[in-house]
Amino acid sequence: MQETKIPSQQLQQRILGRQQLLLPLVGRAGVLEAITQLGYVQIDSINVVERAHHHVLFNRVKNYQPQWLDELLEQKQIFEYWSHAAAYLPMADFRFSLYRKTQFGHKHWFAPDDQHMREVRARIRAEGPLKAADFAKTTQANGLWWDWQPAKKALEQLFMQGELMVVRRERFQKVFDLTERVLPAGIDCRVPTEQEYAQHLIERFLQAQVAGTAAQICYLRPGMKAAVTRLLKEFVAGGLLQSFSFAGQCYFATLASDDVPSAPQPVLFLNPFDNLLIQRQRLQHWFGLDYQIEVYVPAAKRKFGYYSLPVFFGHVAAGLMDVKAQRPLRQLDLQHLQIANEWLVERQFSQQFATALQAYAAFNGCDTVVLKRAEPEILRWFNEEISPQLNAVG
C-alpha cells in the first residue's frame, strides 16, 4: 500500500466537525445528540475541576447544565456501561453492550461470589434501587451480616454481566436496580454476533473520528482485532470504505467528504479524557501533539502538572494548561500554563483565550483566575493581554 499524504488541515477540520467541536449543540437534546454522535462519553471520578464527562459535554453544548445528563439517564435515553472504560452511551446502542456482558459470567476484576450476588440481588428486588453504601456492616433481622466491600464487588459483577443497571448517582455513587425494571419497553435485547459487534465498532468509530486503524477501532476491546480487521478489508473490497497508509500504518475511512462549517476558530480547553484525545497515538498523528496526562505519574516525576488540559486554537494544538479549582475561594488556579510563542502575538488567539477562560472558570463555579506558574514571556502576555479582558468581562 502506498504512503498517502493526507491534507492535514482538511482532515483535522473534518475530525473536529465529527467531534462536534466546531458548532455548539443546544440544550438537553444537544447533550443526547453529542453522546449519540460520539458513541460514548467517558465517566471519570477525578474532581480537581469539574468531572470529565461534564467537561466533554460543556465543550460541545451551549450553556451546558450537568443536570441535563442526569435527566437523560432518568428518562432512559442514555445508560451507563463500559465502552473502553466506564461511560454514558446512547440507549439506542444498548443491544451492543450485551456482547461484552455475556463475557462476564465467570470473572470481572475478581472471582464472582455467588452467595453475595444472590443476597444483593434479593435485597434490590425486595427494597428497590440501592448503592454500595446501603450495604454498610449491620445486623439484619435474619441474622445476616452485611459488609459493604463484598457487596460492592457483587454489585459491580452483577452490573458488568448485565443483571443490574445504574438508575442514578448520589454523590457520584452508583445506584443500581434490576435491569428488567430499568430498560424501556421495546428495547432490542438480541445478543449481537461477533461480526455484528465488529461492524458496530467500525461504524461508531468512523462516525466520530473519520479515520482509524484496526487497532484504534478495537481500543481496549480484547479479542476483537481479528474480526474487525477482516471486516474492514471486506468493506474496502466492496467499495464501502477506503484505505490509505499514513505514518507507516494502514488507516480506514469513510468515502464521503464532510461539509466543514465555516466558523470562527475557537479556543478550547480539552479534558484529558475527551474523545478527541483519548488515543494518544492518533492525537500525535493528526494534530502533532505528544501529550500525557500525569495524574498517574508520581509527583516528583511529573513534567508539567497533575491535570493538564491541551489548549486548541481551531485545529492547532497551541499549548497546555494545568488546572485546579479552589472551590471555597471560588478561584480557578492555573497551576502551569504553556503557550507556543507564535500565539502570544496573535490578537484573535488572545481574545478567544480570554473568552474561553472566563467561561471555563464560571463552569467550575469560579469568579477569579490566578496564574501560578509560567515562563516570563507567557506571564507577561497573561498579565497584559488576558487579565484585563477577564476583569472587563467579570
Sequence and secondary structure as in RCSB ss.txt:
>XXXX:A:sequence
MQETKIPSQQLQQRILGRQQLLLPLVGRAGVLEAITQLGYVQIDSINVVERAHHHVLFNRVKNYQPQWLDELLEQ
KQIFEYWSHAAAYLPMADFRFSLYRKTQFGHKHWFAPDDQHMREVRARIRAEGPLKAADFAKTTQANGLWWDWQP
AKKALEQLFMQGELMVVRRERFQKVFDLTERVLPAGIDCRVPTEQEYAQHLIERFLQAQVAGTAAQICYLRPGMK
AAVTRLLKEFVAGGLLQSFSFAGQCYFATLASDDVPSAPQPVLFLNPFDNLLIQRQRLQHWFGLDYQIEVYVPAA
KRKFGYYSLPVFFGHVAAGLMDVKAQRPLRQLDLQHLQIANEWLVERQFSQQFATALQAYAAFNGCDTVVLKRAE
PEILRWFNEEISPQLNAVG
>XXXX:A:secstr
  B    HHHHHHHHHHHTT SS EEHHHHHHHHHHHHS EE     SSS HHHHHHHTTEET  HHHHHHHHHT
TSEEEEESSSEEEEEGGGHHHHHHHHGGGSS SSS   HHHHHHHHHHHHHH  EEGGGG S B TTS B  HHH
HHHHHHHHHHTTSEEEEEEETTEEEEEEHHHHS TT       HHHHHHHHHHHHHHHHSEE HHHHTTT TT H
HHHHHHHHHHHHTTSEEEEEETTEEEEEESS          EEE  TT TTTSSHHHHHHHH       TTS GG
G SS SSEEEEEETTEEEEEEEEEEEGGGTEEEEEEEEE HHHHT HHHHHHHHHHHHHHHHHTT SEEEE  B 
HHHHHHIIIIIHHHHHHH 
